Amino acid sequence: MNKSYIQLLFLTLLAVCSSCNDEWKEEQFEHYISFKAPLESEGVTNIYVRYKDGQKTTFMQPLEVSGSTTNDNNLSVKVGVDADTLGILNYERFQTRTDFYYKQLSANYFSIPSAVDIKSGENTGLMAIDFTLKGIDMTEKWVLPLTILDDPGAKYKINPRKHYKKALLRVNPFNNYSGTYSGTALKVVMEGHENETPIVKSQIKSYVVDENTIFFYAGNIDEERRDRKNYQVFATFNDKGGVSFRAVNPNMKFVVKKDASYTITEQMDAVRPYLLHRYITINNVDYEFTDYTLVSTTAIKFKVSGSLILERQLNTQIPDEDQSIEW
């Protein structure tokens, strides 16, 4: 191989490499606008909002500009509520089980801006959603469906993929005591069958009522029951370590047998020293209720006793409470 050929080959490779480097200075993709709201297994995006009586709580929903280069325009992205997508989702997932349907969050519980600004030199903007959730009925599954709106005079392009141009935010209010409790230490037995193997649920989900009150469904009843709303048990926590249980449906014939209490313990993680484990234990759970709709001709009395444990994991490095809890 002569010397001139080697030089020619070297110059050719250098030109090719230079052109490759120049290509990466140009945008490789479109600068599309998208919500950052990845769907979870339920077909929605769960968000967690601190419940405050009569006060607003702000949740910051990100919007992003896609692409391999930085956005170089000042953008004002129009957003709005999108009820159509929620209706399609409900039918595709639940068909005729309308009691499972997600419900669009009522307008009195939230407010959103008409547009979100994304500055030149930035690829993310934050949409401030204000929630005021006093009086919300959490027997329903509330979703705030959002979409990015077309604006012919604007400088932005909407991501054509529906899961990026829309956000289906399932709103989960929380207080200090709400969440999913371990139910392995809670026994449910039918009256007259106390010596038989009790019913045990691995998890019992609780829902916010107010800042110090949650509710859960009695015994082994959960969201699968069409008539679940008839079997709410309310638990109110006081600052002296006591828990009081009550039910508002007289047909349940709800009776509390013992005074319940709760304890809170905390422990740092042995492997991740920034992670705090907080345990809330409800002791002396002991009540009776009547399931009057399971069998149309017979009312069945159940006895429930034991304890419930809620674990929260908090990342102490994150200042924002809703972000610091590892849901």
C-alpha contacts under 8 A as a table, 3 or more apart, distances in Angstrom:
res1	aa1	res2	aa2	distance
1	M	5	Y	6.80
1	M	6	I	7.19
2	N	5	Y	5.58
2	N	6	I	6.67
3	K	6	I	5.21
3	K	7	Q	6.34
4	S	7	Q	5.10
4	S	8	L	6.20
5	Y	8	L	5.06
5	Y	9	L	6.19
6	I	9	L	5.12
6	I	10	F	6.17
7	Q	10	F	5.10
7	Q	11	L	6.24
8	L	11	L	5.19
8	L	12	T	6.22
9	L	12	T	5.13
9	L	13	L	6.26
10	F	13	L	5.24
10	F	14	L	6.16
11	L	14	L	5.03
11	L	15	A	6.22
12	T	15	A	5.17
12	T	16	V	6.28
13	L	16	V	5.08
13	L	17	C	6.15
14	L	17	C	5.20
14	L	18	S	6.10
15	A	18	S	5.08
15	A	19	S	6.19
16	V	19	S	5.20
16	V	20	C	6.25
17	C	20	C	5.00
17	C	21	N	6.26
18	S	21	N	5.14
18	S	22	D	6.25
19	S	22	D	5.00
19	S	23	E	6.28
20	C	23	E	5.17
20	C	24	W	6.90
21	N	24	W	5.56
21	N	25	K	7.11
22	D	25	K	5.34
22	D	26	E	7.28
23	E	26	E	5.53
24	W	27	E	7.14
24	W	28	Q	7.35
25	K	69	T	7.97
26	E	69	T	7.56
27	E	30	E	7.36
27	E	67	G	6.79
27	E	68	S	5.82
27	E	69	T	5.77
28	Q	67	G	6.80
28	Q	68	S	5.99
29	F	66	S	7.55
29	F	67	G	4.98
29	F	68	S	6.48
30	E	66	S	6.89
30	E	67	G	5.79
31	H	65	V	5.71
31	H	66	S	5.04
31	H	67	G	5.22
31	H	71	N	7.23
31	H	156	Y	7.47
31	H	157	K	6.82
32	Y	65	V	5.54
32	Y	66	S	5.24
32	Y	67	G	7.37
32	Y	156	Y	6.95
32	Y	157	K	5.07
32	Y	158	I	5.34
32	Y	159	N	4.91
33	I	63	L	6.90
33	I	64	E	5.72
33	I	65	V	4.84
33	I	66	S	6.58
33	I	156	Y	6.78
33	I	157	K	6.03
33	I	158	I	4.95
33	I	159	N	5.53
33	I	165	K	7.32
34	S	63	L	5.62
34	S	64	E	5.31
34	S	65	V	6.56
34	S	66	S	7.55
34	S	148	I	7.77
34	S	158	I	6.78
34	S	159	N	5.75
34	S	164	Y	4.92
34	S	165	K	5.17
34	S	166	K	7.71
35	F	61	Q	7.80
35	F	62	P	6.24
35	F	63	L	4.52
35	F	64	E	6.24
35	F	164	Y	5.49
35	F	165	K	6.02
35	F	166	K	6.47
35	F	167	A	6.35
36	K	61	Q	7.39
36	K	62	P	5.51
36	K	63	L	5.71
36	K	64	E	6.63
36	K	164	Y	7.26
36	K	167	A	7.90
37	A	45	T	6.06
37	A	61	Q	8.00
37	A	62	P	7.92
37	A	164	Y	7.59
37	A	167	A	5.74
37	A	168	L	7.64
37	A	169	L	7.77
38	P	44	V	7.98
38	P	45	T	6.19
38	P	163	H	7.76
39	L	42	E	7.66
39	L	43	G	5.57
39	L	44	V	5.03
39	L	45	T	4.99
39	L	163	H	7.76
39	L	168	L	7.89
40	E	43	G	5.54
40	E	44	V	5.69
40	E	45	T	5.74
40	E	46	N	7.54
41	S	44	V	7.45
43	G	89	L	7.66
44	V	167	A	7.92
44	V	168	L	5.18
44	V	169	L	6.14
44	V	170	R	6.19
45	T	167	A	7.38
45	T	168	L	5.81
45	T	169	L	4.91
45	T	170	R	5.77
46	N	169	L	5.87
46	N	170	R	4.77
46	N	171	V	6.38
46	N	172	N	6.95
47	I	169	L	6.29
47	I	170	R	6.01
47	I	171	V	5.43
47	I	172	N	5.98
48	Y	171	V	6.27
48	Y	172	N	4.80
48	Y	173	P	5.73
48	Y	174	F	6.70
48	Y	322	D	6.07
49	V	57	T	6.88
49	V	58	T	7.88
49	V	59	F	6.92
49	V	131	F	7.88
49	V	171	V	7.04
49	V	172	N	6.07
49	V	173	P	4.68
49	V	174	F	6.10
49	V	322	D	6.55
50	R	57	T	6.57
50	R	173	P	5.62
50	R	174	F	5.10
50	R	175	N	6.13
50	R	322	D	7.00
51	Y	57	T	7.36
51	Y	133	L	6.62
51	Y	134	K	7.73
51	Y	173	P	5.39
51	Y	174	F	5.54
51	Y	175	N	5.79
51	Y	208	V	7.67
51	Y	210	D	7.11
51	Y	211	E	6.38
52	K	55	Q	5.36
52	K	56	K	6.89
52	K	57	T	7.20
52	K	132	T	7.55
52	K	133	L	7.31
52	K	134	K	7.20
52	K	210	D	7.53
52	K	211	E	6.31
53	D	132	T	7.96
53	D	133	L	7.43
53	D	134	K	5.42
53	D	210	D	6.67
53	D	211	E	6.67
54	G	132	T	6.60
54	G	133	L	7.58
54	G	134	K	5.86
55	Q	132	T	5.99
56	K	130	D	6.00
56	K	131	F	5.25
56	K	132	T	4.59
56	K	133	L	7.72
57	T	130	D	5.65
57	T	131	F	5.16
57	T	132	T	6.53
58	T	128	A	6.20
58	T	129	I	5.48
58	T	130	D	4.45
58	T	131	F	6.14
59	F	128	A	5.90
59	F	129	I	5.19
59	F	130	D	6.45
59	F	131	F	7.63
60	M	126	L	5.67
60	M	127	M	5.45
60	M	128	A	4.79
60	M	129	I	6.27
61	Q	126	L	5.53
61	Q	127	M	4.90
61	Q	128	A	6.48
61	Q	129	I	7.22
62	P	124	T	6.63
62	P	125	G	5.77
62	P	126	L	4.56
62	P	127	M	6.07
63	L	124	T	5.65
63	L	125	G	5.20
63	L	126	L	6.14
63	L	127	M	7.21
64	E	123	N	5.64
64	E	124	T	4.51
64	E	125	G	6.47
65	V	71	N	6.89
65	V	123	N	4.86
65	V	124	T	6.30
66	S	123	N	7.37
67	G	70	T	7.40
70	T	121	G	5.88
70	T	122	E	6.55
70	T	123	N	6.38
71	N	120	S	5.82
71	N	121	G	5.46
71	N	122	E	5.94
71	N	123	N	5.75
72	D	120	S	4.61
72	D	121	G	5.45
72	D	122	E	7.78
73	N	119	K	6.69
73	N	120	S	4.46
73	N	121	G	7.44
73	N	155	K	7.55
74	N	117	D	7.35
74	N	118	I	5.99
74	N	119	K	4.59
74	N	120	S	4.67
75	L	116	V	7.99
75	L	117	D	5.60
75	L	118	I	5.05
75	L	119	K	6.26
75	L	120	S	7.48
75	L	154	A	7.54
75	L	155	K	6.60
75	L	156	Y	6.72
76	S	115	A	5.91
76	S	116	V	5.53
76	S	117	D	4.53
76	S	118	I	6.46
76	S	154	A	7.44
77	V	115	A	5.11
77	V	116	V	5.03
77	V	117	D	6.23
77	V	118	I	7.66
77	V	148	I	7.25
77	V	149	L	7.65
77	V	154	A	7.94
77	V	156	Y	7.30
78	K	114	S	5.83
78	K	115	A	4.17
78	K	116	V	6.44
78	K	148	I	6.05
78	K	149	L	5.32
78	K	150	D	7.32
78	K	151	D	7.24
79	V	113	P	7.59
79	V	114	S	5.75
79	V	115	A	5.65
79	V	116	V	7.42
79	V	146	L	7.01
79	V	147	T	5.76
79	V	148	I	4.59
79	V	149	L	5.31
80	G	112	I	7.99
80	G	114	S	6.77
80	G	146	L	5.68
80	G	147	T	5.56
80	G	148	I	6.58
80	G	149	L	6.66
81	V	144	L	7.44
81	V	145	P	5.67
81	V	146	L	4.55
81	V	147	T	6.16
82	D	85	T	6.32
82	D	86	L	7.41
82	D	145	P	5.27
82	D	146	L	5.21
82	D	147	T	5.77
83	A	86	L	5.39
83	A	87	G	6.54
83	A	104	Q	7.11
83	A	145	P	6.33
84	D	87	G	5.26
84	D	88	I	6.48
85	T	88	I	5.15
85	T	89	L	6.19
85	T	145	P	7.49
86	L	89	L	5.08
86	L	90	N	6.18
86	L	102	Y	7.44
86	L	104	Q	7.52
86	L	145	P	6.58
86	L	168	L	7.56
87	G	90	N	5.22
87	G	91	Y	6.46
88	I	91	Y	5.41
88	I	92	E	6.17
89	L	92	E	5.21
89	L	93	R	6.06
90	N	93	R	5.42
90	N	94	F	5.70
90	N	95	Q	7.03
90	N	101	Y	5.39
90	N	102	Y	6.47
91	Y	94	F	5.41
91	Y	95	Q	4.53
91	Y	96	T	7.25
91	Y	101	Y	8.00
92	E	95	Q	5.96
94	F	97	R	5.38
94	F	98	T	7.06
94	F	100	F	6.57
94	F	101	Y	6.79
95	Q	98	T	7.38
97	R	100	F	5.62
97	R	101	Y	7.09
98	T	101	Y	5.05
99	D	226	R	6.16
100	F	141	K	7.90
101	Y	141	K	7.29
102	Y	140	E	7.32
102	Y	141	K	4.99
102	Y	142	W	5.85
102	Y	143	V	6.22
103	K	140	E	6.90
103	K	141	K	5.88
103	K	142	W	4.95
103	K	143	V	5.90
104	Q	142	W	5.81
104	Q	143	V	5.10
104	Q	144	L	5.79
104	Q	145	P	7.07
105	L	109	Y	7.00
105	L	110	F	7.90
105	L	142	W	5.22
105	L	143	V	5.43
105	L	144	L	5.34
106	S	109	Y	5.77
106	S	110	F	7.52
107	A	110	F	5.69
107	A	111	S	7.15
108	N	111	S	7.84
108	N	132	T	7.70
109	Y	131	F	5.66
109	Y	132	T	5.00
109	Y	133	L	5.42
109	Y	134	K	7.98
109	Y	136	I	7.95
110	F	129	I	6.91
110	F	130	D	5.44
110	F	131	F	4.40
110	F	132	T	6.03
110	F	133	L	7.90
111	S	129	I	6.01
111	S	130	D	5.30
111	S	131	F	6.75
112	I	127	M	7.73
112	I	128	A	6.70
112	I	129	I	5.02
112	I	130	D	6.61
113	P	116	V	6.96
113	P	127	M	7.29
113	P	128	A	7.11
113	P	129	I	7.45
116	V	125	G	6.71
116	V	126	L	6.94
116	V	127	M	5.79
117	D	125	G	6.15
117	D	126	L	7.85
118	I	122	E	6.63
118	I	123	N	7.04
118	I	124	T	6.24
118	I	125	G	4.82
119	K	122	E	5.55
119	K	123	N	7.84
119	K	125	G	7.72
122	E	125	G	7.85
133	L	136	I	5.58
133	L	173	P	7.75
134	K	210	D	7.18
135	G	209	V	7.35
135	G	210	D	7.82
136	I	209	V	7.51
137	D	140	E	6.27
137	D	209	V	7.68
138	M	141	K	6.68
138	M	142	W	7.71
138	M	207	Y	6.33
138	M	208	V	6.98
138	M	209	V	7.64
139	T	228	R	7.89
139	T	229	K	6.26
141	K	170	R	7.33
142	W	170	R	5.80
142	W	171	V	5.87
143	V	168	L	6.33
143	V	169	L	5.31
143	V	170	R	4.22
143	V	171	V	5.86
144	L	167	A	7.99
144	L	168	L	5.94
144	L	169	L	5.03
144	L	170	R	6.35
144	L	171	V	7.13
145	P	166	K	7.37
145	P	167	A	5.83
145	P	168	L	4.49
145	P	169	L	6.14
146	L	166	K	5.57
146	L	167	A	5.04
146	L	168	L	6.35
146	L	169	L	7.85
147	T	165	K	5.88
147	T	166	K	4.32
147	T	167	A	6.34
148	I	158	I	6.96
148	I	165	K	5.63
148	I	166	K	6.49
149	L	158	I	7.94
150	D	158	I	7.32
151	D	154	A	5.39
158	I	165	K	6.43
159	N	162	K	7.62
159	N	164	Y	6.18
159	N	165	K	5.57
160	P	164	Y	7.65
160	P	165	K	6.89
161	R	164	Y	5.59
161	R	165	K	6.42
162	K	165	K	5.24
162	K	166	K	6.02
163	H	166	K	5.63
163	H	167	A	7.18
164	Y	167	A	7.31
173	P	207	Y	7.80
173	P	208	V	6.30
174	F	177	Y	7.71
174	F	178	S	5.69
174	F	179	G	7.34
174	F	207	Y	7.50
174	F	208	V	5.95
175	N	178	S	5.59
175	N	208	V	6.63
175	N	210	D	7.72
175	N	211	E	5.72
175	N	212	N	7.16
176	N	211	E	7.61
176	N	212	N	7.48
177	Y	212	N	7.41
177	Y	213	T	7.72
177	Y	214	I	7.08
177	Y	280	I	7.41
177	Y	310	L	7.92
178	S	206	S	5.50
178	S	207	Y	5.73
178	S	208	V	6.09
178	S	214	I	6.13
179	G	205	K	6.00
179	G	206	S	5.34
179	G	207	Y	6.78
179	G	310	L	6.98
180	T	203	Q	6.35
180	T	204	I	5.64
180	T	205	K	4.25
180	T	206	S	5.97
180	T	310	L	6.38
181	Y	203	Q	5.67
181	Y	204	I	5.12
181	Y	205	K	6.08
181	Y	206	S	7.36
181	Y	308	L	5.99
181	Y	309	I	5.22
181	Y	310	L	4.44
181	Y	311	E	7.38
182	S	185	A	7.60
182	S	202	S	5.86
182	S	203	Q	4.77
182	S	204	I	6.28
182	S	308	L	5.88
182	S	309	I	5.22
182	S	310	L	6.29
183	G	186	L	5.23
183	G	200	V	6.78
183	G	201	K	5.33
183	G	202	S	4.93
183	G	203	Q	5.00
183	G	204	I	5.77
183	G	307	S	7.47
183	G	308	L	5.65
183	G	309	I	7.27
184	T	187	K	7.80
184	T	200	V	5.94
184	T	201	K	6.10
184	T	202	S	5.14
184	T	203	Q	7.40
184	T	308	L	7.87
185	A	200	V	7.68
185	A	306	G	5.62
185	A	307	S	5.49
185	A	308	L	6.57
186	L	200	V	6.36
186	L	201	K	7.65
186	L	285	V	7.93
186	L	304	V	7.00
186	L	305	S	5.68
186	L	306	G	4.34
186	L	307	S	5.41
186	L	308	L	6.62
187	K	198	P	5.62
187	K	199	I	5.95
187	K	200	V	5.56
187	K	304	V	5.63
187	K	305	S	5.39
187	K	306	G	6.08
188	V	198	P	5.46
188	V	199	I	4.91
188	V	200	V	6.43
188	V	219	G	5.91
188	V	220	N	7.13
188	V	302	F	6.69
188	V	303	K	5.76
188	V	304	V	4.58
188	V	305	S	6.79
189	V	193	H	6.59
189	V	194	E	5.90
189	V	196	E	7.87
189	V	197	T	7.87
189	V	198	P	5.09
189	V	199	I	6.24
189	V	302	F	5.61
189	V	303	K	5.33
189	V	304	V	6.58
190	M	193	H	5.45
190	M	194	E	6.69
190	M	300	I	7.27
190	M	301	K	6.03
190	M	302	F	4.49
190	M	303	K	6.26
191	E	194	E	6.42
191	E	300	I	7.77
191	E	301	K	5.61
191	E	302	F	5.55
191	E	303	K	6.52
193	H	196	E	5.53
194	E	197	T	7.94
194	E	198	P	7.61
199	I	220	N	7.31
200	V	220	N	7.57
201	K	204	I	6.85
201	K	220	N	6.62
204	I	216	F	7.24
204	I	222	D	7.96
205	K	216	F	6.30
206	S	214	I	6.16
206	S	215	F	5.48
206	S	216	F	4.67
206	S	217	Y	7.95
207	Y	214	I	5.25
207	Y	215	F	5.31
207	Y	216	F	6.43
208	V	211	E	7.53
208	V	213	T	6.44
208	V	214	I	4.60
208	V	215	F	6.59
209	V	212	N	7.80
209	V	213	T	5.29
209	V	214	I	5.08
209	V	215	F	6.69
210	D	213	T	5.13
210	D	214	I	7.01
212	N	236	T	5.72
212	N	237	F	5.52
212	N	238	N	7.25
213	T	234	F	6.85
213	T	235	A	5.56
213	T	236	T	4.29
213	T	237	F	6.32
214	I	234	F	5.83
214	I	235	A	5.43
214	I	236	T	6.63
215	F	232	Q	6.20
215	F	233	V	5.34
215	F	234	F	4.28
215	F	235	A	5.94
216	F	232	Q	5.79
216	F	233	V	5.46
216	F	234	F	6.73
217	Y	220	N	7.49
217	Y	221	I	5.55
217	Y	222	D	5.85
217	Y	228	R	6.94
217	Y	231	Y	5.53
217	Y	232	Q	4.78
217	Y	233	V	5.81
218	A	221	I	5.77
218	A	231	Y	5.64
218	A	232	Q	6.19
218	A	233	V	5.89
218	A	289	F	7.56
219	G	302	F	7.39
219	G	303	K	7.94
219	G	304	V	6.32
221	I	224	E	7.70
221	I	225	R	6.70
221	I	228	R	6.83
221	I	231	Y	7.63
222	D	225	R	6.08
222	D	228	R	6.57
223	E	226	R	7.61
223	E	228	R	6.42
224	E	228	R	7.69
225	R	228	R	5.09
227	D	230	N	5.84
227	D	231	Y	7.72
228	R	231	Y	5.53
228	R	232	Q	7.29
229	K	232	Q	6.04
230	N	249	N	6.47
230	N	252	M	7.82
231	Y	247	A	7.79
231	Y	249	N	7.34
231	Y	252	M	6.95
232	Q	247	A	6.31
232	Q	248	V	7.73
232	Q	249	N	7.96
233	V	245	F	6.74
233	V	246	R	5.90
233	V	247	A	5.06
234	F	245	F	5.54
234	F	246	R	5.26
234	F	247	A	6.05
235	A	243	V	6.27
235	A	244	S	5.56
235	A	245	F	4.63
235	A	246	R	6.74
236	T	243	V	5.48
236	T	244	S	5.30
236	T	245	F	6.67
237	F	241	G	7.09
237	F	242	G	5.94
237	F	243	V	4.66
237	F	244	S	6.78
237	F	262	Y	7.99
238	N	241	G	5.96
238	N	242	G	5.49
238	N	243	V	6.46
239	D	242	G	7.33
241	G	261	S	5.56
241	G	262	Y	5.32
241	G	263	T	6.58
242	G	259	D	7.77
242	G	260	A	6.19
242	G	261	S	4.27
242	G	262	Y	6.10
243	V	259	D	7.39
243	V	260	A	5.22
243	V	261	S	5.06
243	V	262	Y	6.63
243	V	282	I	7.72
244	S	259	D	7.15
244	S	260	A	6.60
245	F	256	V	7.00
246	R	254	F	7.41
246	R	256	V	7.74
247	A	250	P	7.54
247	A	252	M	7.74
247	A	254	F	6.34
249	N	252	M	5.82
249	N	253	K	7.82
250	P	253	K	5.55
250	P	254	F	7.27
251	N	290	T	7.46
251	N	292	Y	7.34
252	M	289	F	5.40
252	M	290	T	4.85
252	M	291	D	6.48
252	M	292	Y	7.18
253	K	288	E	7.76
253	K	289	F	5.50
253	K	290	T	5.82
254	F	287	Y	7.17
254	F	288	E	5.71
254	F	289	F	4.52
254	F	290	T	7.08
255	V	287	Y	5.54
255	V	288	E	5.18
255	V	289	F	6.52
256	V	259	D	7.65
256	V	286	D	6.20
256	V	287	Y	4.35
256	V	288	E	6.55
257	K	286	D	5.38
257	K	287	Y	5.32
257	K	288	E	7.54
258	K	284	N	6.57
258	K	285	V	7.11
258	K	286	D	5.63
258	K	287	Y	7.44
259	D	284	N	6.77
259	D	285	V	7.76
260	A	282	I	6.91
260	A	283	N	5.66
260	A	284	N	4.81
260	A	285	V	5.67
260	A	286	D	7.70
261	S	282	I	5.78
261	S	283	N	5.29
261	S	284	N	6.73
262	Y	280	I	6.78
262	Y	281	T	5.36
262	Y	282	I	4.37
262	Y	283	N	5.78
263	T	279	Y	7.99
263	T	280	I	5.75
263	T	281	T	5.35
263	T	282	I	6.82
264	I	278	R	6.98
264	I	279	Y	5.59
264	I	280	I	4.66
264	I	281	T	6.60
265	T	278	R	5.84
265	T	279	Y	5.24
265	T	280	I	6.75
266	E	276	L	6.87
266	E	277	H	5.55
266	E	278	R	4.47
266	E	279	Y	6.22
267	Q	276	L	5.90
267	Q	277	H	5.14
267	Q	278	R	6.60
268	M	272	R	7.96
268	M	273	P	6.09
268	M	274	Y	7.23
268	M	275	L	5.89
268	M	276	L	4.56
268	M	277	H	5.92
269	D	272	R	5.27
269	D	273	P	5.32
269	D	274	Y	7.25
269	D	275	L	5.42
269	D	276	L	6.07
269	D	277	H	6.73
270	A	273	P	6.11
272	R	275	L	5.66
273	P	276	L	7.77
274	Y	315	N	6.00
274	Y	316	T	5.55
274	Y	317	Q	6.50
275	L	313	Q	6.54
275	L	314	L	5.64
275	L	315	N	4.78
275	L	316	T	6.11
276	L	313	Q	5.63
276	L	314	L	5.03
276	L	315	N	6.41
276	L	316	T	6.79
277	H	311	E	6.70
277	H	312	R	5.80
277	H	313	Q	4.74
277	H	314	L	6.51
278	R	311	E	5.66
278	R	312	R	5.11
278	R	313	Q	6.38
278	R	314	L	7.73
279	Y	309	I	6.73
279	Y	310	L	5.59
279	Y	311	E	4.60
279	Y	312	R	6.48
280	I	309	I	5.68
280	I	310	L	5.07
280	I	311	E	6.55
281	T	307	S	7.03
281	T	308	L	5.69
281	T	309	I	4.47
281	T	310	L	6.44
282	I	285	V	6.95
282	I	307	S	5.51
282	I	308	L	5.13
282	I	309	I	6.43
283	N	306	G	6.99
283	N	307	S	4.86
283	N	308	L	6.93
284	N	305	S	7.07
284	N	306	G	5.92
284	N	307	S	6.07
285	V	304	V	7.30
285	V	305	S	5.15
285	V	306	G	5.23
285	V	307	S	5.59
285	V	308	L	7.84
286	D	303	K	7.55
286	D	304	V	5.59
286	D	305	S	4.29
286	D	306	G	6.69
287	Y	303	K	6.09
287	Y	304	V	5.38
287	Y	305	S	6.61
288	E	301	K	7.12
288	E	302	F	5.65
288	E	303	K	4.53
288	E	304	V	6.06
289	F	301	K	5.81
289	F	302	F	5.54
289	F	303	K	6.77
290	T	299	A	6.35
290	T	300	I	5.47
290	T	301	K	4.29
290	T	302	F	6.10
291	D	294	L	6.16
291	D	299	A	5.79
291	D	300	I	5.17
291	D	301	K	6.25
291	D	302	F	7.47
292	Y	295	V	6.93
292	Y	296	S	7.28
292	Y	298	T	6.81
292	Y	299	A	4.30
292	Y	300	I	6.30
293	T	296	S	5.53
293	T	299	A	7.10
294	L	299	A	7.81
294	L	300	I	7.99
295	V	298	T	5.46
295	V	299	A	6.89
295	V	300	I	7.94
296	S	299	A	7.76
312	R	325	I	6.87
312	R	326	E	7.31
312	R	327	W	7.79
313	Q	325	I	5.72
313	Q	326	E	5.48
313	Q	327	W	7.71
314	L	324	S	5.30
314	L	325	I	4.48
314	L	326	E	6.11
315	N	318	I	5.86
315	N	324	S	4.83
315	N	325	I	6.33
315	N	326	E	7.26
316	T	319	P	7.17
316	T	324	S	6.76
317	Q	324	S	7.61
318	I	321	E	7.50
318	I	323	Q	6.87
318	I	324	S	5.12
319	P	323	Q	7.88
319	P	324	S	6.75
320	D	323	Q	5.39
320	D	324	S	5.98
321	E	324	S	5.05
321	E	325	I	6.50
322	D	325	I	5.90
323	Q	326	E	7.45
